[in-house]
Amino acid sequence: MLAGNYTLRIGMEGGMDGCNFTFTPSFKPSKETKSEHAMAKNNEMGTATSYKIGKSVKGQLALNDDIDIYMPVKDIYCLYDILRNEKKYEMAMPAKSEGYFYFYPRIIDKRTVLNIVDFPLLIKSGISIDIFPLVALGDNLDQAREKMDCAVEEQKYIKHMISLRTSTEEIQKRLEQFWTEKLDVDYLATKYCGNIFGPYGEREILESHIFKNIVPLQFEDDNFYGPKEYDSYLRAIYGNYLEYPPEDKRVSSHIWTGYWI
């Protein structure tokens, strides 16, 4: 945990009359340089996270945290098939989900809605997690940069098509063509691989060996596989990711508000 002030609130169904509790806090310092109040945006009771007594938590605690998923292209298609009949979640997939014009998929919680201004995302979307395809980028940096530039230009072109009110069928066909022809399935086949749709430009060009071996990593109650060289990945993207950025840079890039329904 970060250094700071924390509040513990206890609640029980049926009320708290006659109940006495003794708590012994136990935690490990985060070894980060900033205090809890410098970043937290959920310091009020109304936005506090609820946990059952006796439950240990390892994962995200702050509302302003964010999750993205890297996934090989073939696994993305498998996940799309798995989620087709899922009641709580749906997967918005380029060239497959009607009216969805993004280049990368999202898993959407169907129990939520968004108040969103993020052209051209569907207004009917709920809170979602981005899934970025991990693709081969070539055996040298020039090839990798060319592929990154191609993705940027293609996204601009799709937005131009939308602004011209091009038919949905034509846009979907263009997206399908890009996914079929430009996204190499075997991301380990070349020296470099990465996420061609990410916001960090050439920092997203990474040596493939970073993703060659995977290890289980605990997040809350579950284990998920991640790259064994996750430290190399995080430092390539964020630099010293164990320190907070300057205060004027601590602003979310997301421009929506989500609600439970």
Backbone hydrogen bonds, N-H to C=O, Kabsch-Sander energy under -0.5 kcal/mol:
donor,donor_aa,acceptor,acceptor_aa,energy
3,A,34,K,-0.5
9,R,7,T,-0.5
15,G,12,M,-1.8
19,C,16,M,-1.9
30,S,1,M,-1.9
36,E,3,A,-4.2
38,A,35,S,-1.0
39,M,36,E,-1.1
40,A,36,E,-1.9
47,T,44,E,-1.1
48,A,45,M,-1.2
55,K,52,K,-1.8
65,D,62,A,-1.4
69,I,130,D,-2.2
71,M,132,F,-2.1
73,V,134,L,-0.6
76,I,72,P,-1.7
77,Y,73,V,-1.7
78,C,74,K,-1.5
79,L,75,D,-2.6
80,Y,76,I,-2.2
81,D,77,Y,-1.8
82,I,78,C,-2.1
83,L,79,L,-2.2
84,R,81,D,-0.8
85,N,82,I,-0.6
86,E,83,L,-1.3
90,E,108,I,-2.0
92,A,90,E,-0.6
92,A,106,R,-2.5
93,M,91,M,-0.6
95,A,100,Y,-0.6
96,K,93,M,-1.9
97,S,93,M,-2.8
98,E,96,K,-0.6
100,Y,97,S,-2.0
101,F,99,G,-0.7
106,R,92,A,-1.8
107,I,129,I,-2.2
108,I,90,E,-3.5
108,I,106,R,-0.6
109,D,127,I,-2.9
110,K,88,K,-2.8
110,K,108,I,-0.8
112,T,109,D,-1.6
113,V,259,Y,-2.2
114,L,125,S,-1.1
115,N,257,T,-2.9
116,I,114,L,-0.7
117,V,255,I,-1.0
121,L,118,D,-3.1
125,S,122,L,-1.4
129,I,107,I,-1.9
130,D,67,I,-0.7
131,I,105,P,-2.5
132,F,69,I,-3.4
132,F,130,D,-0.5
134,L,71,M,-2.0
135,V,133,P,-0.7
135,V,194,G,-2.3
136,A,184,D,-0.7
137,L,192,Y,-2.9
138,G,192,Y,-0.8
144,A,140,N,-1.9
145,R,141,L,-2.8
146,E,142,D,-2.1
147,K,143,Q,-1.9
148,M,144,A,-2.1
149,D,145,R,-2.8
150,C,146,E,-2.1
151,A,147,K,-1.8
152,V,148,M,-1.9
153,E,149,D,-2.4
154,E,150,C,-2.2
155,Q,151,A,-2.1
156,K,152,V,-1.8
157,Y,153,E,-2.1
158,I,154,E,-2.3
159,K,155,Q,-2.1
160,H,156,K,-1.9
161,M,157,Y,-2.4
162,I,158,I,-2.2
163,S,159,K,-2.3
164,L,160,H,-1.4
165,R,162,I,-2.0
166,T,161,M,-2.5
171,I,167,S,-2.0
172,Q,168,T,-2.8
173,K,169,E,-2.1
174,R,170,E,-2.0
175,L,171,I,-2.3
176,E,172,Q,-2.6
177,Q,173,K,-2.2
178,F,174,R,-1.9
179,W,175,L,-2.5
180,T,176,E,-2.4
181,E,177,Q,-2.5
182,K,178,F,-2.6
183,L,178,F,-0.6
183,L,179,W,-0.7
184,D,182,K,-0.9
187,Y,185,V,-1.4
189,A,186,D,-1.5
192,Y,138,G,-2.5
193,C,206,L,-2.9
194,G,135,V,-1.9
195,N,204,E,-0.6
196,I,194,G,-0.7
198,G,195,N,-0.8
201,G,198,G,-0.6
203,R,200,Y,-1.8
204,E,201,G,-2.1
205,I,202,E,-1.6
206,L,193,C,-2.7
206,L,204,E,-0.7
208,S,191,K,-3.0
210,I,207,E,-1.9
211,F,208,S,-1.8
212,K,209,H,-0.8
213,N,209,H,-0.6
215,V,226,G,-2.7
217,L,224,F,-3.0
219,F,222,D,-3.1
220,E,58,K,-7.7
222,D,219,F,-2.0
224,F,217,L,-2.7
226,G,215,V,-2.4
228,K,213,N,-3.0
229,E,210,I,-1.0
230,Y,227,P,-1.1
233,Y,229,E,-1.7
234,L,230,Y,-2.7
235,R,231,D,-2.3
236,A,232,S,-1.9
237,I,233,Y,-2.0
238,Y,234,L,-3.0
239,G,235,R,-1.5
241,Y,239,G,-1.7
243,E,240,N,-1.5
249,K,246,P,-2.1
250,R,247,E,-1.4
251,V,249,K,-1.8
257,T,115,N,-1.6
259,Y,113,V,-2.5
261,I,111,R,-2.6
